[in-house]
Amino acid sequence: MLAALGFATIAVLLLVTMSKRASVLVALILLPVLAALIGGFASDLGELTLGGLSKVAPTGIMIAFAVLYFSLMVDAGLFDPLIRALLRAARGDPLRITVATAVLTLCVALDGDGASTFLITVSALLPVYKRLGMNPLVLSGVVCLGAGVMNMVPWGGPTVRAMAALKLDSSEVFNPVLPAMGFGVAWVLVASYLLGRRERNRLGALTPPGPAPDVGIGEDKRDGREPLASTAAATLATADPSLQATTVDGQEPRATRSPGDGPGAVRVPPLPRTWLNIFNLVLTVTLVVCLIQEVLPLPVLFVLGFAIAVLVNHPTWEQQQALLDKHAKSVVLVTTMIFAAGVLTGILSGTKMIDEMAEAFVSVVPDSFGSHLPVAVAVTGMPLSLVFTPDAYYFGVLPVLAETANGFGTDPAEVARAAILGQMTTGFPLSPLTASTFILVGMSGVSLGEHQRFIFRWAFATTLVMTAGALVTGAFPL
C-alpha cells in the first residue's frame, strides 16, 4: 500500500511538472500532503512536514546566501576575466561557447558539490548566453552533464554513500571505474559539441547575414551596446538613481554614492578597482577552500562570506539595500523550491513510503537475473534518480541489491561501482528530489520540466557510455 502510494506520488509529480499542468512549487507541497492524508497519516502531518523542512533548512540558508554572494561577485566583475577569455577563445561562436561551458563545469565540479558548481558556472556564463541569444536550456543541460559525471569523485555524495553502505573503500569502488569516468568526460565534450552545433545552426538561421556581433567584455562600445563588465554598475544605478558609475584609475566603472545625496550625506571613497578585484578573488578562493575543507558548516561559511563581501563592495546601507532588492527575486525562487522539496522528502521518508518502495523494487528482480545485476543497476540507476533520494537508494536499495548479487557469486563492490555510474551522479541534476537541481534551473531561468525534457536522453546516454566503458575495462562483467 505505502509503496504503491509512494510510486504514485512520484509519478504524478513528474507528470504534472513535465506537462506544466502545475508549478513545481505547488506540486512538491500538495502532492505529498495529499498522499499522507490518503495513507492515514493526517495526525502526523505537521510533524512529518516540519521534519522535512528542518532537514533542508541548512541547505536553504546556504543557498540563499550563496546566491547573494555569487550574484554580488558577478556584479563586481569577478568573473569578467573568465568570461572574456571564454569569449575570445569562442569568438562569438555558440558551438565553442557550449564546449567551453562543458570544460568549465568539469573543472569547477572537482569539488564534488553540485550546488557550488551550479552557482559558479551559471553565474559566470548566463550573461554570455543572454548576450548571444543562446537557449538557456543549453546552458543548464551542458552544466548538468558535466556536473553529473564529476559527481562520481570519491568525495562526492553518491560514492561516499556507496562506500559507507557496503563498508568499502575508494580503491574498491571508485578506482576501477575511473577509466569509465574518462569515457563519460569524453562523452560530455562530444555531447556539448553536438548541442553547440545545433545551437549555432539555430542562431544562424535567425540572424541575417552581416558582421559578427560584438560580445567583448570591457571593450569599446560597438553597435550601441554596453560592454558586459559595465552592466553591474548600470543596473545598480537604475535600481537607485543616486548611484552612478564612476571610473577609478582608468579602470572599469563601479557604483559609488554621488555628491548630491542630500545634506550631510557621507560619500564613501571607492577602493581602486584593481585592489577590489584582488580582494574579491582572494575572498572567493578562500571561501571555496574552506568549503572543501569543511572548516565550518557550509551555511555559516556563506553567511560570513557574504557579510564580508557586501561590506567591502557596498559599504553604505543604501548600496546594500539596492543589492538586496536587485537579487531578492532569485533568492526567493530558489529557496522556496528547496523548502518545498523538504516537504516532499520529509513526508515520503517519515511515512516509510521510501522504505516500502525500495523493498518493492528489489522484490521484482528475478533470481535468474542475479549475475547480471551490476549491468542492470548501472543502466537503471540514472532514471531511478527521479524516484529515490540518494539516502533511500544507497542505504535502502543498494545493500539489498548487493546482498542479492553476492548470493549469485558477484562481488558486492561491482554493484556499488555500477550504482555510481548513474544513481544521483548523471541523474542528480535532473531529479526533483535534490535541492541543487532547483538551483540549476532557477538560476538558468528555465523550468524543471523543460530542463528534464531537453537533457534527459543526453544524461542517460552518458550513463550508457560509462557502462560500456566499465564493461570494456573490466570494472564489472556482463
Disulfide bonds with the S-S distance in Angstrom:
none
